[in-house]
Amino acid sequence: MSERTRHSEAPAGGVEQRFRPTDALRDEAGRECPGAAPPLGSPWTAEQRYRWLVATAAEGIWRFALDPPPPIDLPEDELALAILQRGRLAECNRAYARHHGFEEPRELIGRCLADLMSGSHDEQFGVIREFVRSGFRLSDPEPADHDRAGAAPFVRDHVIGMVENGCLVGGWGTQRDLAGRQRTDEAPRDADWKSQALFEKGPIGVAYHEMVYDSSGRPVDYRFLDANERYRELTGVDPRGKTVTQAFPGIEADPFDWIRTYGRVARTGEQIRFEQYLQSNGRWYDVVAYQFKPDRFVTAFLDITERKQMEQSLRLAQHSVEIAADAVFWLRPDATICYANVAACQLLGYSRDELLRLTAFDLNPARTPENWAAHWDRLRQQRSYTFEAGFRTKSGDRVPVEIMSGYLEFGSEVYNFAFVRDITERKQAAERLVTLAAAVEQAADDIMVTDAGGVITYVNAAFERTTGYSRTEAVGRSPRFLDSGRHEPAFYHSIDTTIASGQTWHGRFSNRTRDGQTILQDASISPILDGAGHVVGQVSARRDVTRQLQLEEHAAQADKLEAIGTMAGGIAHDFNNILSAILGYTQMALRKCPEDSAIHHDLQAVLLGSRRAADLVKQILTFSRHQQRAEQPVQVSLIVKEAAKFLRASIPATVEIRTDIRTDAVVLAEPTDLHRILINLCTNAALAMQDHGGLLELSLAEVALGEAFASKHPGVSPGWFVRLTVRDTGHGMTREVQARIFEPFFTTRGCGEGTGMGLAVVHGIVTRCHGVVTVESEPGRGTTFELHLPLVEHAAPAVRPPPEPLLAGTGRILVVDDEPLVAAMVVEQLNELGYQAAACSNGPEALERFAADPRAIDLVVTDMTMPGMTGDVLAQRLKALRPDLPVVLCTGYSDRISAETARSQGIDEFAMKPVAMTELSRLVRRALDRH
């Protein structure tokens, strides 16, 4: 059971008995073992051992409880009185009972603290008040208790309070019999310290230290001789046997000088108490330190983080109320004002001091002693309610206000707090509605008025045009006769609640016209109030936004696609530059290592991956430009095997991958498209199994589909198909989700976790290949996707042509690229081919270098997109200086230039990055040979 008092479990009388130290402990056979220590290896529980320790301790151990627990933020005297009146003895051991002249603890359990303390009521109150002032800890060297005969035994009490949720729930105490010892002997001895029953299990963190000095006698560290369990919990460190600099590294840099402070205590015997924030764990502590023998001292820690947080919360709450936009008042039952915030002063034109001298009757002329009493009665019953009133300002003006009034008990006092809002504008708006009534009939928006029962009493001409219902057909009915069936009951309930509170509701309706069409209407529904502020009806204005929303949706979709295209182009440009360097340096590295080496094999894998990435970039560009892909015969089994290898390295090991390939059939498709389909489907499957793992199956087979299948899937003809199946054992999907998974931008993932385009792209690719994709899934039973692609007869899969040979040459070449890594790579490749190459980082620099000696350069290889000057502009200016200069233009992506426009501008060769070394050698050789 927790150390803290649980009031719900307290017995009659309000005092909880958590253990009975007089109960005899029993061994496994049930025999009583009074006073005997539990033997090692006995079946006794830790609780039994602890009970034995408390019951047999030489010192008195006791605990008091408070029911109900008083808040610790009560005034000092009020809190002290509550402790004296409510405190009852909840637990004690036999030693404590004997100190009071009793043999058994049960004779004392449940007694009031006042019954156990000696002296007059004022003296007892003084002791308890000192306990409150000291932060709920007390060390009393003088006798404060009395025994059953009324005598005051010479004892010393140590009491520590327990705070929970901002309330004092009770406290623990130890009591030492000082009979036969001198009262001035207050220094604890080592053996005495270890003998205290609460040292290890007490609620206060306690540590026992020895100061460490340097050769000059200056304190430089202190050693932990012992520390109880609570100390270790509070600090998160077991410091026993360590110095403070070992237990808490970096403590020398702490703004609070712990070593010097405790050094003063250990050397001088000065007792100190302070509150301090410990940076290592972010907690606040109330600390007491005192010397118990020269160079040795004790520290006691009480965690006060909750109290500090409560104080901060109170300060924040007070600040929030003070700067609130609404006026806030606190009033006493006699109608006097005890608090007003800044907004209250601004609303009424008074200073704060002036307001605090006024009453509720001064602010609200309608207030009388009679209705003020009725107001308090209502507050006591309802605790809060809202109403409207008219406040009078200092200048005599009347301000209509809405008041949320509440009832609060704080200790023995009661208060009325009021949040007051100026509703002048709202009142003026209501008056304007009356003024504008003549214009309502001609309004372009639908206007509808209902009575307090929700029955239509008026509709304007626009309503008739929009809905198709005449005024005669509408009047006398509920507005919900227009309901399209798409709104839940909660939707209408929120409207009714808003109107009933006097507020205006804004939202959108899905309504049905007389001819059955569904229309969307933006609506504002306002309450109609009588002079007393009661809702007597509603007025609503509705506008048909169906066409507007359709146009906005189409525009948004177009903007979205345009943004995707723009973004794709930018990504492609940067990614192609990166791939250029990867491909170039990989090709050069391959030429420098033996073909049978492991490094050569690894570099071939890098090259293969880079080419795949380049193909994906081309696919992105094709999507952004809405261009058709070049389809070719593809052996699907090779794509499946390649994708499976890629997936094995990228999905969690808890997901098992199995492949079942039964055909080497060929389909007409783009290889990168098929790879993308597999990655999308398998990634989704892996995500569905990420929490608990599972099985991902990839199978490939040939199937013959007949007329029955084709009739269910328009666009598909009967014949032989390659069936690609992707099956997982994940969490599955509902029917509702399955119906929407192929919609663009539909996703069930959280914000930032997916775009919703993956399955839409899969569906688009399969459809373009004249195939069909189907899905079967149930919640908790996994998902299966089947892709059927028409089999291509008598077609061999596309074979990558053999690599072209590198074409060497001579000449001076200038390379222009703002990516230093790409420029350096191209220069190195050209030098390896036999050319003399140099690089410039931008167009102006290249133009200046060329202009210095136009005949010193035989060819220029330039990037297209560069800051300051693009590649096509640079080519034009270079050719203006020397028309016969060969120019090769490379680009990662540009919507300004293509191979055709480059040739029309006189550029000799054009290439899309990344450019392989063989292609570069061919482009340079061809450009030079042309001149």
ROMI-935384 format. One line per field, with one value per residue (C-alpha): residue number from 1; x, y, z. Coordinates in steps of 0.25 Angstrom, whole numbers. Layout:
N
num = c(NUM;...)
x = c(X;...)
y = c(Y;...)
z = c(Z;...)
***
This chain:
931
num = c(1;2;3;4;5;6;7;8;9;10;11;12;13;14;15;16;17;18;19;20;21;22;23;24;25;26;27;28;29;30;31;32;33;34;35;36;37;38;39;40;41;42;43;44;45;46;47;48;49;50;51;52;53;54;55;56;57;58;59;60;61;62;63;64;65;66;67;68;69;70;71;72;73;74;75;76;77;78;79;80;81;82;83;84;85;86;87;88;89;90;91;92;93;94;95;96;97;98;99;100;101;102;103;104;105;106;107;108;109;110;111;112;113;114;115;116;117;118;119;120;121;122;123;124;125;126;127;128;129;130;131;132;133;134;135;136;137;138;139;140;141;142;143;144;145;146;147;148;149;150;151;152;153;154;155;156;157;158;159;160;161;162;163;164;165;166;167;168;169;170;171;172;173;174;175;176;177;178;179;180;181;182;183;184;185;186;187;188;189;190;191;192;193;194;195;196;197;198;199;200;201;202;203;204;205;206;207;208;209;210;211;212;213;214;215;216;217;218;219;220;221;222;223;224;225;226;227;228;229;230;231;232;233;234;235;236;237;238;239;240;241;242;243;244;245;246;247;248;249;250;251;252;253;254;255;256;257;258;259;260;261;262;263;264;265;266;267;268;269;270;271;272;273;274;275;276;277;278;279;280;281;282;283;284;285;286;287;288;289;290;291;292;293;294;295;296;297;298;299;300;301;302;303;304;305;306;307;308;309;310;311;312;313;314;315;316;317;318;319;320;321;322;323;324;325;326;327;328;329;330;331;332;333;334;335;336;337;338;339;340;341;342;343;344;345;346;347;348;349;350;351;352;353;354;355;356;357;358;359;360;361;362;363;364;365;366;367;368;369;370;371;372;373;374;375;376;377;378;379;380;381;382;383;384;385;386;387;388;389;390;391;392;393;394;395;396;397;398;399;400;401;402;403;404;405;406;407;408;409;410;411;412;413;414;415;416;417;418;419;420;421;422;423;424;425;426;427;428;429;430;431;432;433;434;435;436;437;438;439;440;441;442;443;444;445;446;447;448;449;450;451;452;453;454;455;456;457;458;459;460;461;462;463;464;465;466;467;468;469;470;471;472;473;474;475;476;477;478;479;480;481;482;483;484;485;486;487;488;489;490;491;492;493;494;495;496;497;498;499;500;501;502;503;504;505;506;507;508;509;510;511;512;513;514;515;516;517;518;519;520;521;522;523;524;525;526;527;528;529;530;531;532;533;534;535;536;537;538;539;540;541;542;543;544;545;546;547;548;549;550;551;552;553;554;555;556;557;558;559;560;561;562;563;564;565;566;567;568;569;570;571;572;573;574;575;576;577;578;579;580;581;582;583;584;585;586;587;588;589;590;591;592;593;594;595;596;597;598;599;600;601;602;603;604;605;606;607;608;609;610;611;612;613;614;615;616;617;618;619;620;621;622;623;624;625;626;627;628;629;630;631;632;633;634;635;636;637;638;639;640;641;642;643;644;645;646;647;648;649;650;651;652;653;654;655;656;657;658;659;660;661;662;663;664;665;666;667;668;669;670;671;672;673;674;675;676;677;678;679;680;681;682;683;684;685;686;687;688;689;690;691;692;693;694;695;696;697;698;699;700;701;702;703;704;705;706;707;708;709;710;711;712;713;714;715;716;717;718;719;720;721;722;723;724;725;726;727;728;729;730;731;732;733;734;735;736;737;738;739;740;741;742;743;744;745;746;747;748;749;750;751;752;753;754;755;756;757;758;759;760;761;762;763;764;765;766;767;768;769;770;771;772;773;774;775;776;777;778;779;780;781;782;783;784;785;786;787;788;789;790;791;792;793;794;795;796;797;798;799;800;801;802;803;804;805;806;807;808;809;810;811;812;813;814;815;816;817;818;819;820;821;822;823;824;825;826;827;828;829;830;831;832;833;834;835;836;837;838;839;840;841;842;843;844;845;846;847;848;849;850;851;852;853;854;855;856;857;858;859;860;861;862;863;864;865;866;867;868;869;870;871;872;873;874;875;876;877;878;879;880;881;882;883;884;885;886;887;888;889;890;891;892;893;894;895;896;897;898;899;900;901;902;903;904;905;906;907;908;909;910;911;912;913;914;915;916;917;918;919;920;921;922;923;924;925;926;927;928;929;930;931)
x = c(0;5;12;1;-12;-24;-36;-45;-40;-40;-48;-59;-54;-46;-33;-27;-20;-10;-3;-4;9;4;-1;8;16;14;23;20;13;4;12;12;26;25;37;46;53;49;60;68;61;48;35;32;29;36;23;24;39;36;24;34;44;34;28;41;48;53;49;34;29;16;7;-4;-15;-24;-38;-41;-27;-26;-20;-5;-8;-18;-14;-4;-13;-24;-16;-10;-24;-29;-17;-20;-35;-34;-21;-23;-13;-13;-2;9;18;19;30;22;10;19;24;10;7;0;4;-3;-3;-18;-21;-16;-20;-31;-28;-27;-14;-19;-21;-7;0;3;0;-11;-19;-10;3;-2;-6;8;15;6;8;23;21;14;24;36;31;24;36;38;49;45;55;45;34;21;13;8;5;-9;-6;-4;11;20;31;44;44;49;39;44;31;31;18;13;7;-1;-8;-6;-12;-6;-10;-3;11;21;29;39;40;52;52;63;61;74;81;85;76;87;93;86;97;93;104;107;100;88;87;87;77;66;55;51;64;63;48;44;38;49;62;73;88;100;113;128;134;147;158;170;184;180;168;158;146;147;138;129;127;114;115;101;88;74;65;56;69;73;59;59;72;72;86;92;103;108;123;125;129;119;127;127;112;108;119;119;113;125;119;105;101;99;112;108;122;125;111;112;126;121;111;122;132;124;112;103;89;83;71;68;60;68;66;74;78;81;67;59;53;51;55;54;67;72;87;93;105;105;120;132;133;121;107;93;85;70;63;48;42;34;33;18;17;26;18;5;11;15;1;-5;3;0;-15;-15;-7;-17;-29;-22;-20;-32;-40;-53;-56;-54;-60;-60;-71;-74;-88;-90;-89;-75;-65;-52;-45;-46;-36;-31;-42;-52;-46;-46;-60;-66;-56;-52;-38;-36;-36;-49;-56;-52;-60;-72;-83;-91;-103;-94;-90;-104;-115;-125;-119;-127;-124;-136;-131;-117;-121;-128;-116;-108;-118;-118;-102;-102;-112;-106;-92;-92;-101;-101;-110;-110;-110;-107;-95;-94;-80;-73;-78;-93;-94;-101;-93;-101;-93;-93;-89;-84;-86;-80;-80;-67;-64;-50;-48;-58;-61;-71;-69;-77;-68;-73;-67;-74;-74;-78;-89;-92;-89;-97;-109;-107;-106;-120;-126;-120;-127;-140;-136;-132;-145;-150;-138;-139;-149;-140;-127;-120;-118;-128;-135;-143;-149;-155;-162;-158;-163;-154;-166;-164;-171;-165;-156;-152;-152;-138;-142;-153;-143;-132;-140;-152;-162;-172;-174;-188;-181;-170;-177;-182;-171;-158;-146;-141;-151;-139;-129;-122;-119;-104;-104;-104;-113;-101;-100;-114;-112;-100;-108;-119;-110;-103;-116;-122;-109;-112;-101;-100;-97;-88;-87;-90;-103;-105;-119;-128;-137;-151;-146;-136;-123;-113;-108;-98;-101;-93;-102;-103;-114;-116;-125;-137;-137;-149;-147;-144;-133;-141;-140;-153;-148;-137;-133;-124;-117;-113;-105;-104;-89;-90;-84;-74;-68;-68;-60;-51;-48;-44;-35;-29;-27;-20;-12;-8;-3;4;11;15;20;29;34;37;45;53;56;60;70;77;76;82;94;96;94;104;115;111;111;124;132;127;130;144;146;142;153;163;160;161;148;149;150;140;141;138;125;121;123;115;104;105;105;92;85;89;84;71;70;73;61;52;56;52;39;37;40;30;19;22;22;10;18;16;26;33;27;35;35;39;41;33;40;53;47;40;54;61;50;50;65;63;51;59;69;59;47;47;53;40;34;37;37;34;34;27;31;25;27;37;26;27;18;18;22;32;42;43;27;27;38;30;17;24;31;18;10;20;23;9;8;21;14;2;11;21;15;14;22;16;18;19;17;20;15;15;8;1;-14;-25;-36;-49;-62;-67;-55;-54;-69;-66;-54;-57;-45;-40;-40;-41;-27;-15;-10;2;-4;5;0;4;-1;1;-4;-5;-17;-26;-36;-51;-60;-61;-46;-45;-55;-46;-31;-29;-34;-23;-18;-27;-19;-21;-8;-5;-2;12;13;8;2;-9;-3;4;-8;-14;-1;-2;-16;-12;0;-7;-19;-9;-3;-18;-18;-26;-23;-32;-32;-38;-36;-43;-40;-30;-28;-18;-19;-17;-14;-15;-10;-13;-5;-7;4;12;13;25;33;46;49;57;72;81;90;105;113;119;134;141;145;158;163;172;168;166;152;146;136;125;117;113;113;128;127;121;131;143;137;135;149;155;148;152;166;166;161;173;168;173;161;159;147;139;128;119;116;122;135;135;132;144;153;149;150;164;168;157;166;172;159;155;141;132;124;114;102;89;84;94;93;97;96;89;96;89;92;106;107;101;111;123;119;117;132;136;125;132;133;127;118;112;100;96;84;78;64;60;46;53;61;61;69;61;63;77;80;72;81;94;98;105;101;90;89;81;88;93;103;111;125;123;112;121;133;123;117;131;136;125;124;139;138;127;137)
y = c(0;14;22;33;34;28;35;26;14;20;13;20;32;37;30;20;8;3;-7;-13;-14;-22;-33;-45;-49;-64;-74;-83;-93;-82;-81;-67;-61;-49;-40;-50;-45;-52;-62;-61;-69;-69;-68;-55;-43;-30;-24;-34;-31;-16;-18;-25;-14;-3;-12;-15;-2;4;18;22;22;29;35;44;47;58;56;64;69;84;92;96;110;113;125;120;121;115;103;101;101;91;81;82;80;69;62;48;37;27;17;15;5;-1;8;20;14;12;26;30;20;9;-5;-7;3;0;7;20;19;29;39;54;60;70;58;54;67;74;88;98;100;112;104;93;103;109;96;93;107;105;92;100;111;101;95;84;78;79;75;77;75;79;70;73;60;54;40;34;39;53;53;59;49;54;51;57;57;58;61;62;66;59;68;62;69;82;77;73;59;55;53;43;44;38;39;37;35;45;40;39;47;62;71;78;65;68;63;49;38;29;17;25;30;16;12;21;12;23;26;16;16;30;40;50;49;48;47;46;53;55;68;67;78;82;84;98;94;99;90;84;72;64;49;41;32;28;32;26;21;33;42;32;33;49;50;38;35;25;33;24;23;34;48;59;62;47;45;58;61;76;81;90;98;99;114;109;106;93;90;104;104;91;93;105;95;84;94;104;95;106;100;105;103;107;104;100;95;83;84;70;65;78;77;87;83;89;86;85;83;82;77;65;64;72;71;63;67;63;68;65;67;69;70;83;83;81;93;101;97;101;114;117;112;122;133;130;129;142;149;143;148;162;163;156;163;162;170;161;164;157;161;157;153;168;172;179;178;171;170;176;174;184;181;184;198;201;196;206;217;215;213;200;207;214;201;194;205;202;191;183;193;204;196;191;200;189;182;183;176;167;162;162;151;143;144;138;127;123;123;114;104;105;109;118;124;134;146;160;174;188;194;209;215;226;236;231;224;210;199;186;174;159;153;139;138;127;123;119;114;117;113;119;130;130;139;142;143;150;150;162;164;177;173;187;183;171;179;189;178;173;187;188;175;182;193;185;176;183;179;164;161;166;159;150;140;131;137;128;132;122;123;118;104;103;105;113;126;134;131;141;140;135;123;120;121;113;101;101;101;112;121;114;100;104;112;104;93;90;95;80;76;81;71;63;52;54;61;53;57;63;73;79;78;87;97;97;98;110;117;114;121;134;132;131;118;118;106;98;90;79;81;75;83;80;73;64;71;73;87;92;105;113;118;128;125;135;136;146;151;159;170;161;154;141;134;135;130;129;136;129;134;123;124;113;111;98;103;112;100;91;102;104;89;88;100;94;81;89;97;84;77;89;90;76;78;90;83;70;79;85;72;66;77;75;60;59;67;58;46;51;51;37;31;38;35;21;19;24;15;3;6;6;-8;-22;-28;-40;-32;-30;-15;-16;-24;-14;-2;-9;-10;5;8;-1;6;20;16;12;25;32;25;29;44;42;37;49;58;50;52;67;69;60;52;38;27;18;4;-8;-23;-26;-39;-37;-48;-40;-27;-36;-42;-28;-22;-33;-31;-16;-18;-28;-17;-6;-12;-18;-31;-35;-36;-49;-48;-60;-60;-71;-68;-78;-71;-63;-57;-43;-31;-18;-7;2;-5;7;7;-8;-6;6;-2;-13;-3;4;-8;-15;-2;-1;-16;-14;-2;-10;-21;-11;-13;-28;-33;-43;-49;-42;-51;-48;-58;-58;-67;-68;-68;-69;-59;-61;-53;-53;-46;-36;-32;-28;-19;-9;-8;-22;-32;-47;-54;-58;-50;-49;-49;-42;-44;-36;-42;-37;-42;-28;-21;-20;-10;-7;-7;8;10;0;8;20;15;18;33;43;49;39;34;27;32;43;57;57;42;41;48;38;37;24;15;25;24;9;9;19;11;-3;4;10;-4;-9;-17;-17;-17;-23;-23;-32;-29;-30;-23;-32;-42;-35;-30;-36;-28;-35;-28;-34;-30;-34;-45;-41;-53;-55;-43;-43;-35;-22;-24;-13;-11;-14;-2;7;9;21;30;37;50;63;77;88;88;97;91;101;96;103;89;88;73;71;80;73;60;64;70;57;49;58;57;42;42;50;64;76;81;92;97;110;111;121;127;141;135;126;137;146;134;131;146;147;137;131;121;115;107;96;93;97;87;95;93;100;105;113;126;139;133;121;111;115;130;127;119;130;140;130;128;143;144;131;126;112;109;95;95;83;87;78;80;73;79;92;96;106;97;84;77;84;98;95;92;104;113;107;98;86;75;74;64;61;59;49;47;34;35;27;37;49;44;42;56;63;55;57;72;74;65;74;86)
z = c(0;-3;8;5;12;4;10;3;11;24;35;43;50;38;42;33;39;29;38;52;58;70;61;63;51;47;41;29;39;45;58;65;65;74;75;67;55;42;39;25;15;22;13;20;10;10;16;28;30;30;40;49;48;52;63;70;68;81;76;76;61;58;47;48;37;33;28;20;17;17;5;9;3;15;24;34;46;39;34;48;54;44;47;62;60;49;52;58;61;49;53;64;69;83;87;85;92;104;104;106;117;109;106;92;80;78;91;84;70;65;77;73;73;84;93;92;94;107;111;108;95;92;95;86;75;76;74;62;56;57;50;38;38;37;24;31;39;54;63;77;88;99;104;97;99;112;116;121;135;130;132;122;118;114;99;86;74;59;51;35;28;15;4;-7;-18;-11;2;15;16;29;34;40;53;62;77;85;100;106;120;127;116;116;107;101;95;82;73;66;67;56;63;66;52;47;57;53;47;37;31;20;18;22;13;14;6;16;14;23;19;22;17;9;11;3;9;13;20;9;7;-8;-7;2;3;4;16;14;7;9;-1;-2;-5;-16;-22;-22;-28;-37;-32;-22;-16;-5;-4;-14;-13;-18;-30;-34;-31;-38;-49;-53;-39;-38;-49;-43;-39;-25;-18;-11;-6;1;7;13;17;26;32;35;41;49;53;46;43;30;22;8;-5;-17;-32;-36;-50;-52;-51;-52;-38;-26;-12;2;8;23;26;40;47;56;59;54;39;38;34;30;19;18;5;3;-12;-13;-28;-28;-18;-27;-40;-32;-29;-43;-48;-38;-43;-57;-54;-47;-59;-69;-61;-60;-75;-80;-90;-82;-69;-57;-43;-30;-20;-6;-1;4;-11;-8;-19;-15;-28;-42;-54;-64;-74;-63;-61;-76;-77;-67;-66;-52;-46;-38;-25;-28;-32;-20;-12;-20;-19;-29;-27;-32;-45;-48;-45;-46;-34;-21;-8;-11;-25;-20;-9;-20;-29;-17;-15;-30;-30;-18;-25;-39;-36;-49;-59;-70;-72;-78;-70;-72;-65;-62;-65;-57;-67;-66;-79;-79;-85;-88;-83;-83;-69;-67;-51;-43;-28;-21;-7;-2;12;21;11;-1;-13;-26;-38;-51;-65;-72;-87;-94;-104;-109;-123;-123;-118;-129;-139;-134;-136;-150;-154;-151;-159;-171;-171;-183;-191;-187;-198;-209;-204;-213;-201;-196;-184;-174;-161;-151;-138;-124;-127;-140;-150;-162;-162;-174;-186;-197;-212;-213;-204;-215;-226;-220;-214;-224;-212;-212;-199;-197;-197;-187;-177;-165;-167;-160;-168;-167;-178;-188;-181;-191;-181;-180;-166;-153;-142;-134;-145;-143;-128;-128;-136;-126;-114;-120;-123;-110;-103;-111;-121;-136;-143;-156;-164;-177;-180;-191;-195;-205;-215;-219;-232;-224;-226;-215;-213;-203;-195;-186;-175;-163;-153;-142;-130;-130;-116;-109;-99;-88;-95;-98;-111;-118;-132;-142;-155;-165;-178;-187;-200;-211;-212;-220;-233;-226;-219;-231;-238;-226;-225;-240;-238;-226;-233;-245;-236;-228;-241;-246;-232;-233;-247;-242;-230;-238;-248;-237;-230;-243;-246;-232;-232;-246;-242;-230;-239;-249;-239;-234;-248;-253;-241;-240;-255;-253;-241;-249;-259;-248;-241;-247;-252;-243;-230;-219;-221;-236;-232;-222;-231;-242;-231;-229;-244;-245;-234;-240;-253;-246;-239;-252;-258;-247;-249;-263;-259;-250;-262;-270;-260;-258;-273;-276;-286;-291;-287;-296;-293;-297;-295;-280;-273;-260;-252;-253;-248;-236;-232;-233;-224;-214;-212;-210;-200;-192;-188;-186;-178;-163;-161;-154;-168;-175;-191;-199;-214;-223;-238;-248;-261;-269;-277;-284;-283;-291;-280;-275;-266;-256;-255;-251;-241;-235;-234;-226;-217;-214;-211;-203;-195;-192;-188;-179;-172;-169;-162;-155;-141;-140;-152;-162;-176;-189;-201;-216;-226;-242;-251;-265;-265;-276;-273;-280;-284;-270;-264;-276;-274;-260;-264;-276;-285;-282;-293;-291;-293;-286;-274;-265;-251;-240;-226;-214;-201;-186;-173;-167;-161;-173;-178;-177;-189;-188;-189;-200;-208;-208;-208;-223;-221;-223;-209;-201;-189;-176;-170;-161;-165;-172;-173;-187;-199;-204;-218;-217;-221;-230;-238;-237;-243;-254;-258;-259;-267;-277;-279;-282;-269;-257;-242;-231;-216;-205;-190;-177;-164;-156;-168;-177;-191;-205;-218;-231;-244;-257;-269;-283;-287;-300;-310;-318;-312;-306;-294;-296;-295;-291;-303;-300;-294;-304;-304;-299;-310;-307;-313;-311;-310;-299;-293;-283;-273;-267;-256;-242;-235;-232;-230;-244;-250;-244;-248;-263;-263;-258;-268;-280;-275;-275;-289;-294;-294;-286;-278;-268;-260;-257;-247;-254;-267;-265;-261;-273;-282;-277;-278;-292;-296;-292;-303;-311;-319;-306;-304;-314;-308;-296;-288;-280;-270;-273;-260;-253;-245;-252;-266;-272;-281;-294;-291;-289;-302;-310;-304;-307;-321;-323;-320;-328;-337;-340;-325;-322;-310;-302;-293;-281;-272;-260;-263;-270;-276;-285;-294;-301;-311;-322;-317;-314;-328;-333;-324;-331;-319;-325;-315;-304;-293;-280;-267;-262;-274;-274;-278;-291;-295;-291;-299;-311;-310;-309;-321;-329;-326;-329;-342;-347;-347)
***
